[in-house]
């Protein structure tokens, strides 16, 4: 069950900040020190001055300084709260792999106590501590939790699309990768009710934002322990989320290819010979042919493309029944059937000696969604082996979550990311 609410969002005053693209950012975990400085140079009002980046500040007082900046912008009218509650249609226009897409979602609050939300990634202590300190200081939501839901009827999707049809977006920004982000507020009670009714019986799944979602639940428990009372809907019992229907055509997961390096003893010919035990190996002539081979096998077979020494080879698993043997352990079959699980267990660990610990530390493997960068790394001698994979399918992500398991490392890359700064939520809390 997913219980959602409209809310009075806080948005930038475009008359003050000018170009919205200069003040919004990628999610905090995509902001390194260089990106943080670049965002600060773009505008004195860039949201990075409030959210920070993925490297926590050395001085905890910095969180209070960020909160003071947020409050100052509210007081000065840099940020303005909408006078009436609504949900926000959020569309992203982008190009991937030569195709144009529009991913359609909407922003609302989700009830943290009443809603069932399933995760597919494991979280780390450090990022949760960092986001919790910012949440305590600001008592606000800035970045989105990207949630998925399944609704073949498209009831909410169609109602929201109809509501914004023919209307110019109220907020428009272009991100660092040339993708366009559009936002409309919807206050029509009928449309809001259609969204609420659609989501109420459905399961929600986290696509991105696992650390922030867990942090929101931790903060909620802290507030109750302090004896604080929520003033809903904009309070600590809710979290701002963007919901996307899995039936929408614009939901894209990019592949995460592997770049293997620093192996003490690697011979490509020996490696290919070892693969032949469980895989059908065939030579390919080019990167284009490699892409075609992967596309042909998507959803039909477990196939990988390996590249080394200027040569491409496809390797397809011979027998589905071999998965239980190749991927040992107590994980559910939904997890074992993932291409990434098979690659890690049957190829990396068994044939190359790259175990789970090495993957976590990234001792021997780097990652990229771009096949050209894999080839380039090998050709330049920076890597010994390139591995091209198909993207993980949405249905497989949901199946793993339904089985109560988390995805293997670097399995999904939902693209593009949801921008921070388009809309925010400030909490109301009764502390007396």
HELIX and SHEET records of a PDB file:
HELIX    1   1 UNK A   14  UNK A   17  1                                   4    
HELIX    2   2 UNK A   20  UNK A   22  5                                   3    
HELIX    3   3 UNK A   28  UNK A   30  5                                   3    
HELIX    4   4 UNK A   33  UNK A   42  1                                  10    
HELIX    5   5 UNK A   48  UNK A   51  1                                   4    
HELIX    6   6 UNK A   61  UNK A   76  1                                  16    
HELIX    7   7 UNK A  125  UNK A  138  1                                  14    
HELIX    8   8 UNK A  155  UNK A  164  1                                  10    
HELIX    9   9 UNK A  189  UNK A  200  1                                  12    
HELIX   10  10 UNK A  210  UNK A  225  1                                  16    
HELIX   11  11 UNK A  268  UNK A  275  1                                   8    
HELIX   12  12 UNK A  287  UNK A  297  1                                  11    
HELIX   13  13 UNK A  320  UNK A  322  5                                   3    
HELIX   14  14 UNK A  323  UNK A  326  1                                   4    
HELIX   15  15 UNK A  333  UNK A  336  1                                   4    
HELIX   16  16 UNK A  339  UNK A  342  1                                   4    
HELIX   17  17 UNK A  343  UNK A  349  3                                   7    
HELIX   18  18 UNK A  350  UNK A  352  1                                   3    
HELIX   19  19 UNK A  356  UNK A  361  1                                   6    
HELIX   20  20 UNK A  371  UNK A  379  1                                   9    
HELIX   21  21 UNK A  394  UNK A  402  1                                   9    
SHEET    1   A 5 UNK A   4  UNK A   5  0                                        
SHEET    2   A 5 UNK A  99  UNK A 111 -1                                        
SHEET    3   A 5 UNK A  87  UNK A  96 -1                                        
SHEET    4   A 5 UNK A 180  UNK A 186 -1                                        
SHEET    5   A 5 UNK A 171  UNK A 174 -1                                        
SHEET    1   B 6 UNK A   4  UNK A   5  0                                        
SHEET    2   B 6 UNK A  99  UNK A 111 -1                                        
SHEET    3   B 6 UNK A 238  UNK A 245 -1                                        
SHEET    4   B 6 UNK A 145  UNK A 149  1                                        
SHEET    5   B 6 UNK A 204  UNK A 208 -1                                        
SHEET    6   B 6 UNK A 117  UNK A 118  1                                        
SHEET    1   C 2 UNK A  10  UNK A  12  0                                        
SHEET    2   C 2 UNK A  79  UNK A  81 -1                                        
SHEET    1   D 2 UNK A 140  UNK A 141  0                                        
SHEET    2   D 2 UNK A 425  UNK A 426 -1                                        
SHEET    1   E 2 UNK A 229  UNK A 230  0                                        
SHEET    2   E 2 UNK A 429  UNK A 430 -1                                        
SHEET    1   F 2 UNK A 252  UNK A 253  0                                        
SHEET    2   F 2 UNK A 414  UNK A 415 -1                                        
SHEET    1   G 6 UNK A 279  UNK A 284  0                                        
SHEET    2   G 6 UNK A 311  UNK A 317 -1                                        
SHEET    3   G 6 UNK A 303  UNK A 308 -1                                        
SHEET    4   G 6 UNK A 385  UNK A 388 -1                                        
SHEET    5   G 6 UNK A 257  UNK A 260 -1                                        
SHEET    6   G 6 UNK A 365  UNK A 368 -1                                        
END                                                                             
